[in-house]
Amino acid sequence: MSSNDRKTKLEYGDFQTPLELAEMVCRKLIELDVNPKVIIEPTCGIGNFIKAAANSFPSASKIIGVEINQSYLIELRAKHELLQDERCEVKHGDFFEFDWTSLINQFNHRVLVLCNFPWVTNSQQGTIGSENLPKKSNFQKHPGLDALTGKSNFDISEWMLIHAIQWLQNRDATLAMLCKTSVARKLLSYIHSKKLNLASCAIYKIDAKKYFDANVDACLLFCKFDLSSQNYFCDVFSSLESSDGHRIGYHNNLLVKDIDSFNKLSNLYAVNSGTKWRSGVKHDCSGVMEFRKIDNLFVNGFGEAVDIEETYLFPLFKGSDVAQNRINATDRYILVTQKFIGESTENIKTIAPKTGRYLEKCGQYLDNRKSKIYQNNPRFSIFGVGDYSFQPWKIAICGLYKKLEFRLIGEIANKPAIFDDTVYFLSFDSERVARQTFELLNSPVAINFYSAIVFWDEKRPIKSSILNCLNLAMLADSEFVTADAHR
């Protein structure tokens, strides 16, 4: 594959659906009693879904495909059996410019939108200079810091799916879409947040490695719409052939992985539990801010031995250290320039002159940090610091690893442990309280509670919003401890 072909494949998130999989999807739809009169594939590619649909739904009166890539249309039109089917029509069009509402409104019959949208994010496309993008906007309306630090990055298929369900509102229609499993859940969240109509929803997991050579969790997303239903749940099955599954749904606006299991422990849920899990330090400049201690010398990320005071240096644990239980000692250190967000850094050169000179010397690296969070803040600013950072006892967990394992960490060489921003932690002045809380968090009840919520296929499955919703005071109540002891 040439470099231009690879760029084109990336630009369009181009994972063509194999005919075998397209036929399996259509068989599943027939099993689910889907009987459309009109079938629309908004990004039809080489036409495998059109072929499978034409063979599977003989009662459909119209099958329409739209595709932006002219070479795919040439290949599709060369398939004479499709051209001979007068129900099939293919059009050249850009999804982001096409008038989909007018097309859908031409039909008063049962509509099926069947597709495999691009598997790529807007930031990936921006990186390669792609123009195959919707107009830039924070379309999910993330507030301030969330929008600045990455939550406004989204899968293109998410944006496209949201538009597709808007076409299908207030009509008898079905959506069947191959997508990342995380995108399917985001769509359910969007439908719930906007209180849109949804009769039923299901996720059928597929082997993305087998069919697309992609290392992602993917699925067939099935949504049934009607004129009035608002059923905000989704049944999840391990494959297209499976009949046993579990149900995700909502509890007080929280999307729960296993709603039936969660309901047994829902008394432990609290919107404001009183617990405040924090994330570790964010600095975006590891070459300058992080060190290894080698033969009593501090060596920065550039491999330079640096002569600075230890005043602002603290032992550092990465997410991998926490996840793999490497917590009793460390040769990693981090330069913590502030005790709280927004604190002036001017006094560093007075309190620790060598550190001040080092920061000045490396100032260009820190000044060139791209994130907008550093703008209009003191020079050499970091984020994720406060009084909680400097308390002697902490309970920590890494957000990136697919396991619920909490760690209890005390001071290292009389200094509090600091974490990177992949770690969430609670902090304590009292060792006794820290150990009691640690035992609670590792109890079967707490693990079952979190297990019913966490979606392990997400890039960062464990989040502060999830950790914070467990009411630790309620968990400590003898009723729950006793109930657990007798299970």
C-alpha positions as CSV (number, residue, x, y, z in Angstrom):
1,M,0.0,0.0,0.0
2,S,1.5,3.4,-1.0
3,S,1.8,6.3,1.5
4,N,-1.0,8.1,-0.3
5,D,-3.2,5.1,0.0
6,R,-2.4,4.8,3.7
7,K,-3.2,8.5,4.2
8,T,-6.5,8.1,2.4
9,K,-7.4,5.0,4.4
10,L,-6.7,6.9,7.7
11,E,-8.4,10.1,6.5
12,Y,-11.6,8.3,5.8
13,G,-11.4,5.9,8.7
14,D,-11.7,3.4,5.9
15,F,-12.5,-0.1,7.2
16,Q,-14.6,-1.7,4.5
17,T,-17.1,-4.2,5.8
18,P,-16.4,-7.8,4.5
19,L,-19.3,-9.3,2.7
20,E,-19.4,-12.2,5.2
21,L,-19.9,-9.8,8.1
22,A,-22.5,-7.7,6.2
23,E,-24.5,-10.9,5.6
24,M,-24.3,-11.9,9.2
25,V,-25.6,-8.4,10.2
26,C,-28.5,-8.8,7.8
27,R,-29.4,-12.2,9.2
28,K,-29.4,-10.8,12.7
29,L,-31.8,-8.0,11.6
30,I,-34.1,-10.5,10.1
31,E,-34.0,-12.4,13.4
32,L,-35.0,-9.2,15.1
33,D,-38.0,-8.8,12.8
34,V,-36.6,-5.9,10.9
35,N,-38.6,-5.6,7.7
36,P,-37.7,-2.3,6.0
37,K,-39.3,-0.8,2.9
38,V,-36.4,1.6,2.4
39,I,-32.7,0.9,3.1
40,I,-30.1,3.7,3.2
41,E,-26.4,3.3,3.5
42,P,-24.8,6.7,4.0
43,T,-21.2,5.7,3.4
44,C,-21.5,2.6,1.2
45,G,-17.9,2.1,0.1
46,I,-17.6,-0.9,-2.2
47,G,-21.2,-1.9,-1.6
48,N,-21.0,-5.0,0.5
49,F,-23.8,-3.9,2.7
50,I,-25.9,-3.0,-0.3
51,K,-25.4,-6.4,-1.8
52,A,-26.2,-8.2,1.5
53,A,-29.3,-6.1,2.0
54,A,-30.5,-6.6,-1.5
55,N,-30.3,-10.4,-1.0
56,S,-31.7,-10.4,2.5
57,F,-34.7,-8.0,2.2
58,P,-36.6,-8.9,-1.0
59,S,-39.6,-6.8,0.2
60,A,-37.5,-3.6,0.4
61,S,-38.6,-1.3,-2.4
62,K,-35.6,1.0,-2.4
63,I,-31.9,0.6,-1.5
64,I,-29.8,3.7,-1.6
65,G,-26.1,4.1,-1.1
66,V,-24.1,7.3,-0.9
67,E,-20.3,7.4,-1.1
68,I,-17.7,10.2,-1.3
69,N,-14.9,8.1,-2.8
70,Q,-15.3,8.0,-6.6
71,S,-13.0,4.9,-7.0
72,Y,-15.3,2.9,-4.7
73,L,-18.3,4.0,-6.8
74,I,-16.6,2.8,-10.0
75,E,-15.9,-0.5,-8.3
76,L,-19.5,-0.7,-7.0
77,R,-21.1,0.1,-10.3
78,A,-19.0,-2.6,-11.9
79,K,-20.9,-5.2,-9.9
80,H,-23.5,-6.0,-12.6
81,E,-25.8,-7.9,-10.3
82,L,-26.4,-4.7,-8.3
83,L,-27.0,-2.6,-11.4
84,Q,-29.5,-5.1,-12.6
85,D,-31.5,-4.7,-9.4
86,E,-33.7,-1.8,-10.1
87,R,-34.2,-1.2,-6.4
88,C,-30.6,-0.2,-5.9
89,E,-29.3,3.3,-6.5
90,V,-25.9,4.7,-5.7
91,K,-25.0,8.4,-5.4
92,H,-21.8,10.4,-5.1
93,G,-22.0,12.6,-2.1
94,D,-20.1,13.9,1.0
95,F,-21.8,12.9,4.2
96,F,-21.1,16.3,5.8
97,E,-22.7,18.2,3.0
98,F,-25.5,15.9,1.8
99,D,-29.1,16.8,2.5
100,W,-30.1,13.7,4.4
101,T,-33.3,15.1,5.9
102,S,-34.7,15.7,2.5
103,L,-33.8,12.2,1.3
104,I,-35.3,10.5,4.4
105,N,-38.5,12.7,4.2
106,Q,-39.2,11.3,0.7
107,F,-40.3,8.1,2.3
108,N,-43.2,7.4,4.7
109,H,-42.4,3.7,4.9
110,R,-40.2,1.8,7.4
111,V,-36.6,3.0,7.0
112,L,-33.4,1.1,7.8
113,V,-30.1,3.0,8.0
114,L,-27.4,0.4,7.6
115,C,-23.8,1.4,7.7
116,N,-20.2,1.3,9.0
117,F,-19.1,4.8,9.6
118,P,-15.4,5.9,9.8
119,W,-13.4,4.6,12.7
120,V,-11.3,7.6,13.3
121,T,-11.3,10.7,15.6
122,N,-11.4,14.3,14.6
123,S,-8.0,14.9,16.2
124,Q,-6.5,12.1,14.1
125,Q,-7.8,13.6,10.9
126,G,-6.7,17.1,11.9
127,T,-3.2,15.7,12.5
128,I,-2.9,14.5,8.9
129,G,-4.5,17.7,7.5
130,S,-7.7,16.0,6.4
131,E,-10.7,18.0,5.2
132,N,-13.0,15.0,5.7
133,L,-14.4,16.6,8.9
134,P,-17.6,18.2,10.2
135,K,-17.3,21.9,10.9
136,K,-15.3,22.3,14.1
137,S,-17.3,22.8,17.2
138,N,-17.5,21.6,20.8
139,F,-20.7,19.8,19.8
140,Q,-21.1,17.9,23.1
141,K,-20.9,21.3,24.9
142,H,-18.1,20.3,27.3
143,P,-17.4,23.0,29.8
144,G,-14.2,25.0,30.2
145,L,-11.3,22.7,31.3
146,D,-12.9,19.5,29.8
147,A,-13.1,21.1,26.4
148,L,-9.5,22.3,26.7
149,T,-7.9,19.1,27.9
150,G,-9.4,16.7,25.4
151,K,-13.0,15.7,26.1
152,S,-14.0,17.6,23.0
153,N,-12.1,15.1,20.9
154,F,-14.6,12.7,19.4
155,D,-14.9,9.8,16.9
156,I,-16.2,11.0,13.6
157,S,-18.7,8.1,13.7
158,E,-20.1,9.6,16.9
159,W,-20.9,12.9,15.2
160,M,-22.3,11.0,12.2
161,L,-24.5,8.7,14.3
162,I,-25.9,11.6,16.2
163,H,-27.1,13.1,13.0
164,A,-28.5,9.8,11.8
165,I,-30.7,9.4,14.9
166,Q,-31.9,12.9,14.4
167,W,-33.1,11.9,10.9
168,L,-35.0,8.9,12.3
169,Q,-36.8,10.6,15.2
170,N,-40.6,10.5,15.2
171,R,-40.9,7.7,12.6
172,D,-40.9,3.9,12.3
173,A,-37.2,3.4,11.7
174,T,-34.2,1.2,12.5
175,L,-30.5,2.0,12.8
176,A,-28.0,-0.8,12.4
177,M,-24.4,0.4,12.6
178,L,-20.9,-1.1,13.0
179,C,-18.9,1.0,15.3
180,K,-16.6,1.1,18.3
181,T,-18.4,-0.2,21.5
182,S,-17.5,3.0,23.3
183,V,-19.1,5.1,20.5
184,A,-22.3,3.0,20.8
185,R,-22.5,3.9,24.5
186,K,-21.9,7.6,23.8
187,L,-24.8,7.5,21.4
188,L,-27.1,6.1,24.1
189,S,-25.9,8.8,26.4
190,Y,-26.7,11.4,23.8
191,I,-30.2,10.0,23.3
192,H,-30.8,10.0,27.0
193,S,-29.4,13.5,27.6
194,K,-31.6,14.9,24.8
195,K,-34.7,12.8,25.8
196,L,-35.0,11.6,22.3
197,N,-37.3,8.7,21.3
198,L,-35.9,5.2,21.5
199,A,-38.0,2.0,21.5
200,S,-35.1,-0.4,22.0
201,C,-31.4,-0.7,21.8
202,A,-28.9,-3.6,21.7
203,I,-25.1,-4.1,21.2
204,Y,-23.8,-7.2,19.6
205,K,-20.0,-7.4,19.9
206,I,-18.0,-8.4,16.9
207,D,-14.4,-9.5,16.4
208,A,-12.8,-6.4,15.0
209,K,-9.4,-8.0,14.7
210,K,-10.8,-10.8,12.5
211,Y,-13.0,-8.6,10.2
212,F,-11.0,-5.3,10.2
213,D,-7.6,-6.1,11.6
214,A,-8.3,-3.5,14.2
215,N,-7.4,-3.8,17.9
216,V,-10.6,-2.1,19.2
217,D,-13.7,-3.3,20.9
218,A,-16.4,-3.0,18.2
219,C,-20.0,-4.0,17.8
220,L,-23.2,-3.9,15.8
221,L,-25.3,-1.2,17.3
222,F,-29.1,-1.8,16.9
223,C,-31.6,1.0,17.6
224,K,-35.3,0.8,17.0
225,F,-37.3,4.1,16.9
226,D,-41.0,4.8,17.0
227,L,-43.2,7.8,17.6
228,S,-43.1,8.0,21.4
229,S,-41.0,5.4,23.3
230,Q,-38.2,6.6,25.6
231,N,-36.6,3.4,26.8
232,Y,-33.0,4.3,27.7
233,F,-31.4,0.9,28.2
234,C,-29.3,-1.3,26.0
235,D,-29.0,-5.1,26.0
236,V,-25.4,-6.2,25.4
237,F,-24.5,-9.5,23.9
238,S,-21.1,-11.1,23.4
239,S,-21.6,-11.9,19.7
240,L,-24.1,-11.7,16.9
241,E,-25.1,-15.3,17.7
242,S,-25.4,-14.9,21.5
243,S,-28.7,-14.8,23.2
244,D,-27.4,-14.3,26.8
245,G,-26.4,-10.9,27.8
246,H,-26.7,-8.1,30.3
247,R,-28.3,-4.7,30.3
248,I,-26.7,-1.3,30.6
249,G,-29.0,1.5,31.7
250,Y,-29.3,4.7,33.7
251,H,-29.4,5.4,37.4
252,N,-29.7,9.0,38.3
253,N,-28.1,10.0,35.0
254,L,-25.2,7.6,35.6
255,L,-24.7,5.1,32.8
256,V,-24.3,1.7,34.5
257,K,-22.6,-1.3,32.8
258,D,-24.8,-3.9,34.5
259,I,-28.0,-2.3,35.8
260,D,-29.4,-5.5,37.4
261,S,-26.3,-6.0,39.5
262,F,-26.0,-2.4,40.3
263,N,-29.6,-2.2,41.6
264,K,-28.7,-4.6,44.4
265,L,-26.2,-2.1,45.7
266,S,-27.8,1.1,44.6
267,N,-28.1,2.3,48.2
268,L,-24.4,2.8,48.1
269,Y,-24.6,5.3,45.3
270,A,-24.4,9.0,46.0
271,V,-24.3,12.0,43.7
272,N,-22.3,13.9,46.4
273,S,-20.7,11.2,48.5
274,G,-18.4,13.5,50.3
275,T,-15.4,11.6,48.9
276,K,-13.1,13.5,46.6
277,W,-10.8,11.4,44.4
278,R,-8.1,13.6,42.8
279,S,-6.0,13.1,39.7
280,G,-2.2,13.4,39.8
281,V,0.0,16.1,38.5
282,K,-0.3,17.3,34.9
283,H,2.7,19.2,33.6
284,D,3.1,18.2,29.9
285,C,6.9,18.4,29.9
286,S,8.5,15.3,31.3
287,G,11.9,16.1,29.9
288,V,12.2,19.0,32.2
289,M,9.9,18.1,35.2
290,E,10.7,14.4,35.8
291,F,14.0,12.9,37.0
292,R,15.7,9.6,37.8
293,K,18.0,9.5,40.8
294,I,21.2,7.7,39.7
295,D,24.2,7.5,42.0
296,N,22.8,10.5,44.0
297,L,22.5,12.6,40.9
298,F,19.1,13.8,39.5
299,V,19.0,13.0,35.7
300,N,16.2,14.7,33.8
301,G,14.3,13.3,30.8
302,F,16.9,14.6,28.4
303,G,19.6,12.5,30.1
304,E,21.2,15.5,31.7
305,A,22.6,15.3,35.3
306,V,21.1,18.4,37.0
307,D,22.3,20.2,40.1
308,I,19.2,21.4,41.9
309,E,18.0,21.5,45.5
310,E,15.5,18.8,46.7
311,T,13.2,21.5,48.1
312,Y,10.7,21.1,45.2
313,L,11.5,17.5,44.3
314,F,9.1,14.7,45.4
315,P,9.0,11.0,44.8
316,L,7.0,10.1,41.7
317,F,4.8,7.1,41.0
318,K,3.5,6.5,37.5
319,G,0.3,4.8,36.7
320,S,2.2,1.6,35.8
321,D,3.9,1.7,39.2
322,V,0.6,1.8,41.0
323,A,-1.0,-0.8,38.8
324,Q,1.9,-3.2,39.1
325,N,2.3,-2.6,42.9
326,R,5.8,-1.0,42.7
327,I,5.0,1.4,45.5
328,N,7.5,0.7,48.3
329,A,10.3,2.7,46.8
330,T,11.1,4.7,43.6
331,D,14.0,6.3,41.8
332,R,11.6,8.7,40.0
333,Y,11.2,12.3,41.1
334,I,9.1,15.2,40.0
335,L,9.6,18.9,40.2
336,V,6.4,20.3,41.9
337,T,6.6,24.1,41.4
338,Q,3.3,25.0,43.2
339,K,1.4,24.1,46.3
340,F,-1.9,25.1,44.7
341,I,-3.1,26.0,41.2
342,G,-2.4,29.6,40.4
343,E,0.3,30.1,43.0
344,S,3.1,32.4,41.9
345,T,6.3,30.7,41.0
346,E,8.5,33.8,41.4
347,N,9.7,32.8,44.9
348,I,11.4,29.6,43.6
349,K,14.5,31.5,42.6
350,T,14.8,32.9,46.1
351,I,14.0,29.7,48.1
352,A,15.9,27.3,45.8
353,P,18.2,29.3,43.5
354,K,19.6,26.3,41.6
355,T,16.1,25.1,40.8
356,G,15.1,28.6,39.7
357,R,18.1,28.8,37.3
358,Y,17.3,25.3,36.0
359,L,13.7,26.3,35.2
360,E,14.8,29.5,33.5
361,K,17.3,27.5,31.4
362,C,14.5,25.1,30.4
363,G,11.9,27.8,30.1
364,Q,11.5,27.5,26.3
365,Y,10.2,23.9,26.8
366,L,7.7,24.9,29.4
367,D,6.7,28.1,27.5
368,N,5.9,26.0,24.4
369,R,3.5,23.7,26.1
370,K,0.5,23.6,23.7
371,S,-2.4,23.2,26.1
372,K,-4.4,26.3,26.7
373,I,-4.7,25.6,30.4
374,Y,-1.2,27.1,30.9
375,Q,-2.1,30.4,29.3
376,N,-2.6,33.3,31.7
377,N,-1.2,31.2,34.5
378,P,2.2,31.8,36.3
379,R,5.2,30.7,34.4
380,F,6.2,27.1,35.1
381,S,2.7,26.3,36.2
382,I,1.5,22.7,36.8
383,F,-2.0,21.3,37.4
384,G,-3.4,18.7,39.8
385,V,-1.9,20.1,43.0
386,G,-3.4,21.2,46.2
387,D,-3.2,20.6,50.0
388,Y,-4.2,17.0,49.2
389,S,-1.0,16.5,47.2
390,F,1.2,16.9,50.3
391,Q,-0.7,14.7,52.8
392,P,1.4,11.7,54.0
393,W,-1.0,8.8,53.3
394,K,-2.7,8.1,50.0
395,I,-4.9,5.4,48.4
396,A,-4.2,5.2,44.7
397,I,-5.5,3.4,41.6
398,C,-4.5,3.8,37.9
399,G,-7.2,4.9,35.6
400,L,-5.8,3.1,32.5
401,Y,-5.5,-0.5,33.7
402,K,-8.4,-2.9,33.5
403,K,-8.4,-4.0,37.1
404,L,-9.8,-2.7,40.4
405,E,-6.7,-2.8,42.6
406,F,-6.2,0.0,45.2
407,R,-2.8,0.7,46.7
408,L,-2.0,2.2,50.1
409,I,1.1,4.4,49.9
410,G,2.9,6.2,52.7
411,E,5.7,8.8,52.6
412,I,8.9,7.9,50.8
413,A,12.0,9.2,52.6
414,N,9.8,11.6,54.7
415,K,8.2,13.1,51.6
416,P,4.7,12.6,50.3
417,A,4.3,10.5,47.1
418,I,3.2,12.4,44.0
419,F,1.4,10.7,41.1
420,D,1.2,11.4,37.3
421,D,-2.2,12.3,35.9
422,T,-3.2,8.7,35.0
423,V,-3.6,8.0,38.7
424,Y,-6.6,8.8,41.0
425,F,-6.1,9.0,44.7
426,L,-7.5,9.9,48.2
427,S,-5.2,11.5,50.7
428,F,-5.1,11.3,54.5
429,D,-3.3,12.9,57.4
430,S,-4.1,9.8,59.6
431,E,-2.6,6.4,58.9
432,R,-5.4,4.8,60.8
433,V,-8.2,6.4,58.7
434,A,-6.2,5.6,55.5
435,R,-6.0,1.9,56.4
436,Q,-9.7,1.7,57.4
437,T,-10.7,3.3,54.1
438,F,-8.3,1.0,52.2
439,E,-10.0,-2.1,53.7
440,L,-13.4,-0.7,52.7
441,L,-12.4,-0.1,49.1
442,N,-11.0,-3.6,48.8
443,S,-14.1,-5.3,50.3
444,P,-16.2,-7.5,48.0
445,V,-19.1,-5.1,48.3
446,A,-17.1,-2.1,47.0
447,I,-15.5,-4.2,44.2
448,N,-19.0,-5.5,43.2
449,F,-20.3,-1.9,43.2
450,Y,-17.6,-0.6,41.0
451,S,-17.6,-3.6,38.8
452,A,-21.2,-3.0,37.9
453,I,-20.3,0.5,36.7
454,V,-16.9,0.3,35.0
455,F,-16.8,-0.2,31.2
456,W,-13.5,-2.0,30.8
457,D,-13.2,-1.4,27.1
458,E,-12.8,2.3,27.5
459,K,-9.3,3.9,27.1
460,R,-9.5,5.2,30.7
461,P,-12.0,2.8,32.3
462,I,-11.6,4.1,35.9
463,K,-12.5,7.8,36.3
464,S,-12.9,10.1,39.3
465,S,-16.6,10.5,38.5
466,I,-17.0,6.7,39.0
467,L,-14.8,6.5,42.1
468,N,-16.6,9.4,43.8
469,C,-20.1,7.9,43.5
470,L,-19.5,5.2,46.2
471,N,-20.7,6.4,49.6
472,L,-17.9,5.2,51.8
473,A,-19.8,6.3,55.0
474,M,-22.7,4.1,54.0
475,L,-20.4,1.3,53.1
476,A,-18.9,1.4,56.6
477,D,-22.3,1.0,58.1
478,S,-22.6,-2.4,59.9
479,E,-25.7,-3.3,57.8
480,F,-23.5,-3.7,54.6
481,V,-20.5,-5.1,56.4
482,T,-22.7,-7.8,58.1
483,A,-24.6,-8.5,54.9
484,D,-21.3,-9.1,53.1
485,A,-20.0,-11.3,55.8
486,H,-23.0,-13.6,55.5
487,R,-23.1,-13.9,51.7
